[in-house]
Structure formats: C-alpha cells, structure tokens
Amino acid sequence: MYLQVVNHIAEQIRTGRLPAGARLAAERDLAEQYGVAVNTVRRAIRDLRDQGLVITVPIKGTFVRAERPPTDRPDEDGTAG
C-alpha cells in the first residue's frame, strides 16, 4: 500500500502539482487522505527521501526538494545529468 502513496506523491512532484519547496501535508493528514496508517505514510516519505524527491526538516515538516537528483536520461547535449 505504501507504494501507492509513494507513486501518487512522486507523480504530483513530477507534474508540478507539488512544486519545489512545497510542504507536504502532515503525516496524520496524509494517512487520512490515503486511508492508511501513519507508519505507512512514514515508510512512503522515507522512500521519497531515498529517491531524492523530498527532504525532511525536523519540527518543520517534509518539503519537495528544490534540486532534483540526476537522472539517467541524457540532457540536450547528450550527457546524463
């Protein structure tokens, strides 16, 4: 179930619905929104953090990263980055 949460939030980030710097809803709110346990949301956030899509700031919350990690897709000049 946590993968559905990961995929949905990741898609929102990729499409810009959650822009760089945006704060994700609180864990409890996300759990309610997705109909899952808070621990499931925590696991999803940990996965998103591992993917480099979000950062967690203690006490302040979880935010969409301003800088995205490099991808394996080549840029216009043909280099990966």
C-alpha positions in Angstrom: 0.0 0.0 0.0 2.8 2.4 0.8 4.0 2.2 -2.9 0.7 3.7 -4.0 1.3 6.6 -1.7 4.9 6.9 -3.0 3.8 6.8 -6.6 1.0 9.3 -6.1 3.1 11.9 -4.3 6.0 11.3 -6.8 3.7 11.9 -9.7 2.4 15.1 -8.1 6.1 16.3 -7.8 7.0 15.3 -11.3 3.9 17.1 -12.8 4.4 20.2 -10.7 1.3 19.9 -8.6 3.7 19.8 -5.7 6.4 22.4 -6.8 9.9 22.7 -5.4 9.8 24.0 -1.8 6.1 22.9 -1.3 5.4 21.4 2.1 3.7 18.0 2.2 0.7 17.6 4.4 1.3 16.3 8.0 1.7 12.6 8.3 -1.6 12.2 10.0 -3.4 14.2 7.3 -1.7 12.1 4.6 -2.7 8.9 6.4 -6.3 10.0 6.5 -6.2 11.2 2.9 -4.9 7.9 1.6 -6.8 5.7 4.1 -3.6 4.2 5.5 -1.8 4.0 8.9 0.7 6.8 9.8 3.5 4.2 9.7 2.6 3.5 6.1 3.0 7.2 5.4 6.3 7.4 7.2 7.6 4.5 5.1 6.4 6.3 1.9 8.1 9.5 2.9 11.3 7.6 3.7 11.2 6.1 0.2 10.6 9.5 -1.4 13.5 10.9 0.6 15.7 8.0 -0.5 14.7 8.8 -4.1 15.8 12.4 -3.5 12.4 13.9 -4.1 11.7 15.3 -0.6 13.7 16.5 2.4 12.5 16.3 6.0 13.3 19.2 8.3 12.8 18.3 12.0 9.8 20.0 13.6 9.0 21.9 10.3 7.9 19.1 8.1 8.6 17.4 4.7 9.3 19.5 1.6 9.7 18.9 -2.1 13.4 19.2 -2.9 14.4 22.3 -4.8 17.2 20.4 -6.6 16.3 17.1 -8.2 18.8 14.2 -8.2 20.4 13.5 -11.6 18.6 11.2 -13.9 19.9 8.6 -16.3 18.2 10.4 -19.2 20.6 12.3 -21.4 20.3 16.1 -21.5 20.1 18.0 -24.7 23.9 17.9 -25.1 23.8 14.1 -24.8 25.2 13.8 -21.3 23.4 12.3 -18.4 22.6 14.6 -15.6 
